[in-house]
Each structure stands twice: as C-alpha cells, then as structure tokens.
Amino acid sequence: MTVKEKISGFFQQCVRVWHLLRKPSLEEWKAISKVSAIGLGAIGLLGFLITVIMTFVYPK
C-alpha cells in the first residue's frame, strides 16, 4: 500500500464513522455528564490527598 492509499482509506473510514454519529438523547447526556463529573471529582480528590500526605511526610 502506498501512502496515498493509506490516507485515502483513513478518510473513507472517517466518513463512514461520521455517518453513524447521532446526537445523544437527554438521558444519555445526563448519564455521560454524571460519570464525567464523578471521575473529575475522584481525580481531584486523589490529587488533594496526595498533597496532604506529602505535606506531612516532607514538611517545609
């Protein structure tokens, strides 16, 4: 396969996926938002806990 064929095939796959896309329903949107917010909060909490622990381990 040449580079031109690879690029052409990639764009054909992109167009195929684009045609399958649809707008999420309100219920799907709410579920995705909740999961994203929980994940973001968990990562933030983890970072905060690591900062607190490191403050006690290595005080200034």
mmCIF file of the N, C-alpha and C atoms, coordinates in Angstrom:
data_MODEL
# 
_entry.id   MODEL 
# 
loop_
_atom_site.group_PDB 
_atom_site.id 
_atom_site.type_symbol 
_atom_site.label_atom_id 
_atom_site.label_alt_id 
_atom_site.label_comp_id 
_atom_site.label_asym_id 
_atom_site.label_entity_id 
_atom_site.label_seq_id 
_atom_site.pdbx_PDB_ins_code 
_atom_site.Cartn_x 
_atom_site.Cartn_y 
_atom_site.Cartn_z 
_atom_site.occupancy 
_atom_site.B_iso_or_equiv 
_atom_site.pdbx_formal_charge 
_atom_site.auth_seq_id 
_atom_site.auth_comp_id 
_atom_site.auth_asym_id 
_atom_site.auth_atom_id 
_atom_site.pdbx_PDB_model_num 
ATOM 1   N N  . MET A 1 1  ? 0.834   -1.185 0.000  1.00 0.00 ? 1  MET A N  1 
ATOM 2   C CA . MET A 1 1  ? 0.000   0.000  0.000  1.00 0.00 ? 1  MET A CA 1 
ATOM 3   C C  . MET A 1 1  ? 0.875   1.243  0.000  1.00 0.00 ? 1  MET A C  1 
ATOM 4   N N  . THR A 1 2  ? 0.514   2.156  -0.821 1.00 0.00 ? 2  THR A N  1 
ATOM 5   C CA . THR A 1 2  ? 1.240   3.418  -0.845 1.00 0.00 ? 2  THR A CA 1 
ATOM 6   C C  . THR A 1 2  ? 0.676   4.342  0.221  1.00 0.00 ? 2  THR A C  1 
ATOM 7   N N  . VAL A 1 3  ? 1.398   5.402  0.466  1.00 0.00 ? 3  VAL A N  1 
ATOM 8   C CA . VAL A 1 3  ? 0.964   6.384  1.459  1.00 0.00 ? 3  VAL A CA 1 
ATOM 9   C C  . VAL A 1 3  ? -0.357  7.013  1.034  1.00 0.00 ? 3  VAL A C  1 
ATOM 10  N N  . LYS A 1 4  ? -0.507  7.261  -0.262 1.00 0.00 ? 4  LYS A N  1 
ATOM 11  C CA . LYS A 1 4  ? -1.738  7.865  -0.763 1.00 0.00 ? 4  LYS A CA 1 
ATOM 12  C C  . LYS A 1 4  ? -2.934  6.945  -0.511 1.00 0.00 ? 4  LYS A C  1 
ATOM 13  N N  . GLU A 1 5  ? -2.756  5.637  -0.707 1.00 0.00 ? 5  GLU A N  1 
ATOM 14  C CA . GLU A 1 5  ? -3.850  4.685  -0.464 1.00 0.00 ? 5  GLU A CA 1 
ATOM 15  C C  . GLU A 1 5  ? -4.181  4.611  1.020  1.00 0.00 ? 5  GLU A C  1 
ATOM 16  N N  . LYS A 1 6  ? -3.155  4.660  1.878  1.00 0.00 ? 6  LYS A N  1 
ATOM 17  C CA . LYS A 1 6  ? -3.395  4.618  3.319  1.00 0.00 ? 6  LYS A CA 1 
ATOM 18  C C  . LYS A 1 6  ? -4.189  5.837  3.777  1.00 0.00 ? 6  LYS A C  1 
ATOM 19  N N  . ILE A 1 7  ? -3.805  7.004  3.288  1.00 0.00 ? 7  ILE A N  1 
ATOM 20  C CA . ILE A 1 7  ? -4.509  8.238  3.659  1.00 0.00 ? 7  ILE A CA 1 
ATOM 21  C C  . ILE A 1 7  ? -5.939  8.207  3.134  1.00 0.00 ? 7  ILE A C  1 
ATOM 22  N N  . SER A 1 8  ? -6.114  7.738  1.905  1.00 0.00 ? 8  SER A N  1 
ATOM 23  C CA . SER A 1 8  ? -7.449  7.655  1.315  1.00 0.00 ? 8  SER A CA 1 
ATOM 24  C C  . SER A 1 8  ? -8.330  6.693  2.117  1.00 0.00 ? 8  SER A C  1 
ATOM 25  N N  . GLY A 1 9  ? -7.764  5.550  2.502  1.00 0.00 ? 9  GLY A N  1 
ATOM 26  C CA . GLY A 1 9  ? -8.520  4.588  3.305  1.00 0.00 ? 9  GLY A CA 1 
ATOM 27  C C  . GLY A 1 9  ? -8.903  5.148  4.665  1.00 0.00 ? 9  GLY A C  1 
ATOM 28  N N  . PHE A 1 10 ? -7.983  5.894  5.265  1.00 0.00 ? 10 PHE A N  1 
ATOM 29  C CA . PHE A 1 10 ? -8.261  6.507  6.559  1.00 0.00 ? 10 PHE A CA 1 
ATOM 30  C C  . PHE A 1 10 ? -9.431  7.479  6.455  1.00 0.00 ? 10 PHE A C  1 
ATOM 31  N N  . PHE A 1 11 ? -9.425  8.318  5.422  1.00 0.00 ? 11 PHE A N  1 
ATOM 32  C CA . PHE A 1 11 ? -10.511 9.275  5.262  1.00 0.00 ? 11 PHE A CA 1 
ATOM 33  C C  . PHE A 1 11 ? -11.835 8.586  4.940  1.00 0.00 ? 11 PHE A C  1 
ATOM 34  N N  . GLN A 1 12 ? -11.797 7.482  4.230  1.00 0.00 ? 12 GLN A N  1 
ATOM 35  C CA . GLN A 1 12 ? -13.023 6.721  3.958  1.00 0.00 ? 12 GLN A CA 1 
ATOM 36  C C  . GLN A 1 12 ? -13.589 6.166  5.257  1.00 0.00 ? 12 GLN A C  1 
ATOM 37  N N  . GLN A 1 13 ? -12.727 5.691  6.152  1.00 0.00 ? 13 GLN A N  1 
ATOM 38  C CA . GLN A 1 13 ? -13.190 5.191  7.446  1.00 0.00 ? 13 GLN A CA 1 
ATOM 39  C C  . GLN A 1 13 ? -13.762 6.331  8.286  1.00 0.00 ? 13 GLN A C  1 
ATOM 40  N N  . CYS A 1 14 ? -13.132 7.499  8.223  1.00 0.00 ? 14 CYS A N  1 
ATOM 41  C CA . CYS A 1 14 ? -13.641 8.654  8.968  1.00 0.00 ? 14 CYS A CA 1 
ATOM 42  C C  . CYS A 1 14 ? -15.035 9.045  8.490  1.00 0.00 ? 14 CYS A C  1 
ATOM 43  N N  . VAL A 1 15 ? -15.244 9.027  7.189  1.00 0.00 ? 15 VAL A N  1 
ATOM 44  C CA . VAL A 1 15 ? -16.554 9.382  6.629  1.00 0.00 ? 15 VAL A CA 1 
ATOM 45  C C  . VAL A 1 15 ? -17.596 8.351  7.052  1.00 0.00 ? 15 VAL A C  1 
ATOM 46  N N  . ARG A 1 16 ? -17.223 7.079  7.063  1.00 0.00 ? 16 ARG A N  1 
ATOM 47  C CA . ARG A 1 16 ? -18.157 6.026  7.472  1.00 0.00 ? 16 ARG A CA 1 
ATOM 48  C C  . ARG A 1 16 ? -18.578 6.217  8.929  1.00 0.00 ? 16 ARG A C  1 
ATOM 49  N N  . VAL A 1 17 ? -17.617 6.526  9.808  1.00 0.00 ? 17 VAL A N  1 
ATOM 50  C CA . VAL A 1 17 ? -17.937 6.771  11.216 1.00 0.00 ? 17 VAL A CA 1 
ATOM 51  C C  . VAL A 1 17 ? -18.790 8.021  11.355 1.00 0.00 ? 17 VAL A C  1 
ATOM 52  N N  . TRP A 1 18 ? -18.474 9.068  10.592 1.00 0.00 ? 18 TRP A N  1 
ATOM 53  C CA . TRP A 1 18 ? -19.224 10.323 10.664 1.00 0.00 ? 18 TRP A CA 1 
ATOM 54  C C  . TRP A 1 18 ? -20.697 10.096 10.345 1.00 0.00 ? 18 TRP A C  1 
ATOM 55  N N  . HIS A 1 19 ? -20.987 9.210  9.399  1.00 0.00 ? 19 HIS A N  1 
ATOM 56  C CA . HIS A 1 19 ? -22.377 8.937  9.021  1.00 0.00 ? 19 HIS A CA 1 
ATOM 57  C C  . HIS A 1 19 ? -23.122 8.159  10.105 1.00 0.00 ? 19 HIS A C  1 
ATOM 58  N N  . LEU A 1 20 ? -22.402 7.454  10.973 1.00 0.00 ? 20 LEU A N  1 
ATOM 59  C CA . LEU A 1 20 ? -23.039 6.690  12.043 1.00 0.00 ? 20 LEU A CA 1 
ATOM 60  C C  . LEU A 1 20 ? -23.318 7.534  13.284 1.00 0.00 ? 20 LEU A C  1 
ATOM 61  N N  . LEU A 1 21 ? -22.713 8.704  13.362 1.00 0.00 ? 21 LEU A N  1 
ATOM 62  C CA . LEU A 1 21 ? -22.891 9.553  14.535 1.00 0.00 ? 21 LEU A CA 1 
ATOM 63  C C  . LEU A 1 21 ? -24.319 10.069 14.634 1.00 0.00 ? 21 LEU A C  1 
ATOM 64  N N  . ARG A 1 22 ? -24.744 10.276 15.877 1.00 0.00 ? 22 ARG A N  1 
ATOM 65  C CA . ARG A 1 22 ? -26.057 10.867 16.104 1.00 0.00 ? 22 ARG A CA 1 
ATOM 66  C C  . ARG A 1 22 ? -25.988 11.684 17.385 1.00 0.00 ? 22 ARG A C  1 
ATOM 67  N N  . LYS A 1 23 ? -26.930 12.575 17.541 1.00 0.00 ? 23 LYS A N  1 
ATOM 68  C CA . LYS A 1 23 ? -26.984 13.418 18.729 1.00 0.00 ? 23 LYS A CA 1 
ATOM 69  C C  . LYS A 1 23 ? -27.483 12.569 19.906 1.00 0.00 ? 23 LYS A C  1 
ATOM 70  N N  . PRO A 1 24 ? -26.809 12.646 21.065 1.00 0.00 ? 24 PRO A N  1 
ATOM 71  C CA . PRO A 1 24 ? -27.266 11.848 22.206 1.00 0.00 ? 24 PRO A CA 1 
ATOM 72  C C  . PRO A 1 24 ? -28.585 12.382 22.768 1.00 0.00 ? 24 PRO A C  1 
ATOM 73  N N  . SER A 1 25 ? -29.376 11.468 23.304 1.00 0.00 ? 25 SER A N  1 
ATOM 74  C CA . SER A 1 25 ? -30.632 11.887 23.925 1.00 0.00 ? 25 SER A CA 1 
ATOM 75  C C  . SER A 1 25 ? -30.330 12.597 25.247 1.00 0.00 ? 25 SER A C  1 
ATOM 76  N N  . LEU A 1 26 ? -31.338 13.221 25.823 1.00 0.00 ? 26 LEU A N  1 
ATOM 77  C CA . LEU A 1 26 ? -31.151 13.941 27.079 1.00 0.00 ? 26 LEU A CA 1 
ATOM 78  C C  . LEU A 1 26 ? -30.706 12.989 28.188 1.00 0.00 ? 26 LEU A C  1 
ATOM 79  N N  . GLU A 1 27 ? -31.272 11.784 28.220 1.00 0.00 ? 27 GLU A N  1 
ATOM 80  C CA . GLU A 1 27 ? -30.896 10.798 29.242 1.00 0.00 ? 27 GLU A CA 1 
ATOM 81  C C  . GLU A 1 27 ? -29.434 10.382 29.086 1.00 0.00 ? 27 GLU A C  1 
ATOM 82  N N  . GLU A 1 28 ? -29.006 10.141 27.847 1.00 0.00 ? 28 GLU A N  1 
ATOM 83  C CA . GLU A 1 28 ? -27.605 9.788  27.613 1.00 0.00 ? 28 GLU A CA 1 
ATOM 84  C C  . GLU A 1 28 ? -26.682 10.931 28.014 1.00 0.00 ? 28 GLU A C  1 
ATOM 85  N N  . TRP A 1 29 ? -27.068 12.141 27.685 1.00 0.00 ? 29 TRP A N  1 
ATOM 86  C CA . TRP A 1 29 ? -26.264 13.315 28.011 1.00 0.00 ? 29 TRP A CA 1 
ATOM 87  C C  . TRP A 1 29 ? -26.110 13.460 29.525 1.00 0.00 ? 29 TRP A C  1 
ATOM 88  N N  . LYS A 1 30 ? -27.200 13.258 30.271 1.00 0.00 ? 30 LYS A N  1 
ATOM 89  C CA . LYS A 1 30 ? -27.142 13.351 31.726 1.00 0.00 ? 30 LYS A CA 1 
ATOM 90  C C  . LYS A 1 30 ? -26.235 12.262 32.305 1.00 0.00 ? 30 LYS A C  1 
ATOM 91  N N  . ALA A 1 31 ? -26.345 11.045 31.795 1.00 0.00 ? 31 ALA A N  1 
ATOM 92  C CA . ALA A 1 31 ? -25.523 9.945  32.292 1.00 0.00 ? 31 ALA A CA 1 
ATOM 93  C C  . ALA A 1 31 ? -24.042 10.211 32.024 1.00 0.00 ? 31 ALA A C  1 
ATOM 94  N N  . ILE A 1 32 ? -23.721 10.669 30.831 1.00 0.00 ? 32 ILE A N  1 
ATOM 95  C CA . ILE A 1 32 ? -22.333 10.972 30.493 1.00 0.00 ? 32 ILE A CA 1 
ATOM 96  C C  . ILE A 1 32 ? -21.808 12.101 31.378 1.00 0.00 ? 32 ILE A C  1 
ATOM 97  N N  . SER A 1 33 ? -22.632 13.105 31.626 1.00 0.00 ? 33 SER A N  1 
ATOM 98  C CA . SER A 1 33 ? -22.230 14.225 32.468 1.00 0.00 ? 33 SER A CA 1 
ATOM 99  C C  . SER A 1 33 ? -21.965 13.783 33.897 1.00 0.00 ? 33 SER A C  1 
ATOM 100 N N  . LYS A 1 34 ? -22.826 12.928 34.431 1.00 0.00 ? 34 LYS A N  1 
ATOM 101 C CA . LYS A 1 34 ? -22.647 12.434 35.801 1.00 0.00 ? 34 LYS A CA 1 
ATOM 102 C C  . LYS A 1 34 ? -21.358 11.633 35.931 1.00 0.00 ? 34 LYS A C  1 
ATOM 103 N N  . VAL A 1 35 ? -21.132 10.729 35.001 1.00 0.00 ? 35 VAL A N  1 
ATOM 104 C CA . VAL A 1 35 ? -19.929 9.891  35.058 1.00 0.00 ? 35 VAL A CA 1 
ATOM 105 C C  . VAL A 1 35 ? -18.677 10.757 34.931 1.00 0.00 ? 35 VAL A C  1 
ATOM 106 N N  . SER A 1 36 ? -18.708 11.738 34.050 1.00 0.00 ? 36 SER A N  1 
ATOM 107 C CA . SER A 1 36 ? -17.558 12.628 33.871 1.00 0.00 ? 36 SER A CA 1 
ATOM 108 C C  . SER A 1 36 ? -17.307 13.445 35.135 1.00 0.00 ? 36 SER A C  1 
ATOM 109 N N  . ALA A 1 37 ? -18.357 13.957 35.744 1.00 0.00 ? 37 ALA A N  1 
ATOM 110 C CA . ALA A 1 37 ? -18.208 14.753 36.966 1.00 0.00 ? 37 ALA A CA 1 
ATOM 111 C C  . ALA A 1 37 ? -17.659 13.898 38.106 1.00 0.00 ? 37 ALA A C  1 
ATOM 112 N N  . ILE A 1 38 ? -18.137 12.671 38.232 1.00 0.00 ? 38 ILE A N  1 
ATOM 113 C CA . ILE A 1 38 ? -17.640 11.776 39.279 1.00 0.00 ? 38 ILE A CA 1 
ATOM 114 C C  . ILE A 1 38 ? -16.160 11.468 39.051 1.00 0.00 ? 38 ILE A C  1 
ATOM 115 N N  . GLY A 1 39 ? -15.790 11.195 37.816 1.00 0.00 ? 39 GLY A N  1 
ATOM 116 C CA . GLY A 1 39 ? -14.385 10.917 37.505 1.00 0.00 ? 39 GLY A CA 1 
ATOM 117 C C  . GLY A 1 39 ? -13.490 12.111 37.781 1.00 0.00 ? 39 GLY A C  1 
ATOM 118 N N  . LEU A 1 40 ? -13.932 13.295 37.383 1.00 0.00 ? 40 LEU A N  1 
ATOM 119 C CA . LEU A 1 40 ? -13.156 14.505 37.628 1.00 0.00 ? 40 LEU A CA 1 
ATOM 120 C C  . LEU A 1 40 ? -13.005 14.762 39.122 1.00 0.00 ? 40 LEU A C  1 
ATOM 121 N N  . GLY A 1 41 ? -14.086 14.568 39.865 1.00 0.00 ? 41 GLY A N  1 
ATOM 122 C CA . GLY A 1 41 ? -14.027 14.739 41.319 1.00 0.00 ? 41 GLY A CA 1 
ATOM 123 C C  . GLY A 1 41 ? -13.100 13.733 41.979 1.00 0.00 ? 41 GLY A C  1 
ATOM 124 N N  . ALA A 1 42 ? -13.124 12.488 41.513 1.00 0.00 ? 42 ALA A N  1 
ATOM 125 C CA . ALA A 1 42 ? -12.263 11.454 42.077 1.00 0.00 ? 42 ALA A CA 1 
ATOM 126 C C  . ALA A 1 42 ? -10.792 11.772 41.831 1.00 0.00 ? 42 ALA A C  1 
ATOM 127 N N  . ILE A 1 43 ? -10.465 12.218 40.643 1.00 0.00 ? 43 ILE A N  1 
ATOM 128 C CA . ILE A 1 43 ? -9.072  12.563 40.336 1.00 0.00 ? 43 ILE A CA 1 
ATOM 129 C C  . ILE A 1 43 ? -8.633  13.787 41.151 1.00 0.00 ? 43 ILE A C  1 
ATOM 130 N N  . GLY A 1 44 ? -9.514  14.757 41.298 1.00 0.00 ? 44 GLY A N  1 
ATOM 131 C CA . GLY A 1 44 ? -9.199  15.920 42.125 1.00 0.00 ? 44 GLY A CA 1 
ATOM 132 C C  . GLY A 1 44 ? -8.996  15.545 43.583 1.00 0.00 ? 44 GLY A C  1 
ATOM 133 N N  . LEU A 1 45 ? -9.843  14.675 44.110 1.00 0.00 ? 45 LEU A N  1 
ATOM 134 C CA . LEU A 1 45 ? -9.719  14.210 45.489 1.00 0.00 ? 45 LEU A CA 1 
ATOM 135 C C  . LEU A 1 45 ? -8.416  13.440 45.681 1.00 0.00 ? 45 LEU A C  1 
ATOM 136 N N  . LEU A 1 46 ? -8.071  12.609 44.726 1.00 0.00 ? 46 LEU A N  1 
ATOM 137 C CA . LEU A 1 46 ? -6.822  11.855 44.796 1.00 0.00 ? 46 LEU A CA 1 
ATOM 138 C C  . LEU A 1 46 ? -5.625  12.808 44.830 1.00 0.00 ? 46 LEU A C  1 
ATOM 139 N N  . GLY A 1 47 ? -5.631  13.807 43.980 1.00 0.00 ? 47 GLY A N  1 
ATOM 140 C CA . GLY A 1 47 ? -4.550  14.796 43.987 1.00 0.00 ? 47 GLY A CA 1 
ATOM 141 C C  . GLY A 1 47 ? -4.470  15.545 45.308 1.00 0.00 ? 47 GLY A C  1 
ATOM 142 N N  . PHE A 1 48 ? -5.615  15.894 45.864 1.00 0.00 ? 48 PHE A N  1 
ATOM 143 C CA . PHE A 1 48 ? -5.640  16.590 47.149 1.00 0.00 ? 48 PHE A CA 1 
ATOM 144 C C  . PHE A 1 48 ? -5.075  15.707 48.255 1.00 0.00 ? 48 PHE A C  1 
ATOM 145 N N  . LEU A 1 49 ? -5.493  14.433 48.267 1.00 0.00 ? 49 LEU A N  1 
ATOM 146 C CA . LEU A 1 49 ? -4.999  13.520 49.300 1.00 0.00 ? 49 LEU A CA 1 
ATOM 147 C C  . LEU A 1 49 ? -3.492  13.307 49.185 1.00 0.00 ? 49 LEU A C  1 
ATOM 148 N N  . ILE A 1 50 ? -2.991  13.193 47.981 1.00 0.00 ? 50 ILE A N  1 
ATOM 149 C CA . ILE A 1 50 ? -1.542  13.038 47.793 1.00 0.00 ? 50 ILE A CA 1 
ATOM 150 C C  . ILE A 1 50 ? -0.817  14.282 48.302 1.00 0.00 ? 50 ILE A C  1 
ATOM 151 N N  . THR A 1 51 ? -1.367  15.464 48.036 1.00 0.00 ? 51 THR A N  1 
ATOM 152 C CA . THR A 1 51 ? -0.755  16.702 48.518 1.00 0.00 ? 51 THR A CA 1 
ATOM 153 C C  . THR A 1 51 ? -0.744  16.753 50.037 1.00 0.00 ? 51 THR A C  1 
ATOM 154 N N  . VAL A 1 52 ? -1.838  16.366 50.672 1.00 0.00 ? 52 VAL A N  1 
ATOM 155 C CA . VAL A 1 52 ? -1.907  16.376 52.136 1.00 0.00 ? 52 VAL A CA 1 
ATOM 156 C C  . VAL A 1 52 ? -0.912  15.379 52.717 1.00 0.00 ? 52 VAL A C  1 
ATOM 157 N N  . ILE A 1 53 ? -0.848  14.193 52.171 1.00 0.00 ? 53 ILE A N  1 
ATOM 158 C CA . ILE A 1 53 ? 0.076   13.173 52.675 1.00 0.00 ? 53 ILE A CA 1 
ATOM 159 C C  . ILE A 1 53 ? 1.522   13.638 52.501 1.00 0.00 ? 53 ILE A C  1 
ATOM 160 N N  . MET A 1 54 ? 1.841   14.192 51.348 1.00 0.00 ? 54 MET A N  1 
ATOM 161 C CA . MET A 1 54 ? 3.209   14.651 51.100 1.00 0.00 ? 54 MET A CA 1 
ATOM 162 C C  . MET A 1 54 ? 3.581   15.829 52.013 1.00 0.00 ? 54 MET A C  1 
ATOM 163 N N  . THR A 1 55 ? 2.598   16.625 52.408 1.00 0.00 ? 55 THR A N  1 
ATOM 164 C CA . THR A 1 55 ? 2.859   17.735 53.327 1.00 0.00 ? 55 THR A CA 1 
ATOM 165 C C  . THR A 1 55 ? 3.289   17.205 54.689 1.00 0.00 ? 55 THR A C  1 
ATOM 166 N N  . PHE A 1 56 ? 2.698   16.098 55.124 1.00 0.00 ? 56 PHE A N  1 
ATOM 167 C CA . PHE A 1 56 ? 3.067   15.521 56.405 1.00 0.00 ? 56 PHE A CA 1 
ATOM 168 C C  . PHE A 1 56 ? 4.371   14.733 56.317 1.00 0.00 ? 56 PHE A C  1 
ATOM 169 N N  . VAL A 1 57 ? 4.631   14.118 55.199 1.00 0.00 ? 57 VAL A N  1 
ATOM 170 C CA . VAL A 1 57 ? 5.844   13.322 55.038 1.00 0.00 ? 57 VAL A CA 1 
ATOM 171 C C  . VAL A 1 57 ? 7.059   14.231 54.885 1.00 0.00 ? 57 VAL A C  1 
ATOM 172 N N  . TYR A 1 58 ? 6.945   15.281 54.086 1.00 0.00 ? 58 TYR A N  1 
ATOM 173 C CA . TYR A 1 58 ? 8.041   16.212 53.816 1.00 0.00 ? 58 TYR A CA 1 
ATOM 174 C C  . TYR A 1 58 ? 7.635   17.634 54.199 1.00 0.00 ? 58 TYR A C  1 
ATOM 175 N N  . PRO A 1 59 ? 7.567   17.933 55.499 1.00 0.00 ? 59 PRO A N  1 
ATOM 176 C CA . PRO A 1 59 ? 7.176   19.307 55.890 1.00 0.00 ? 59 PRO A CA 1 
ATOM 177 C C  . PRO A 1 59 ? 8.285   20.289 55.517 1.00 0.00 ? 59 PRO A C  1 
ATOM 178 N N  . LYS A 1 60 ? 7.913   21.530 55.331 1.00 0.00 ? 60 LYS A N  1 
ATOM 179 C CA . LYS A 1 60 ? 8.894   22.557 54.952 1.00 0.00 ? 60 LYS A CA 1 
ATOM 180 C C  . LYS A 1 60 ? 9.682   23.033 56.140 1.00 0.00 ? 60 LYS A C  1 
# 
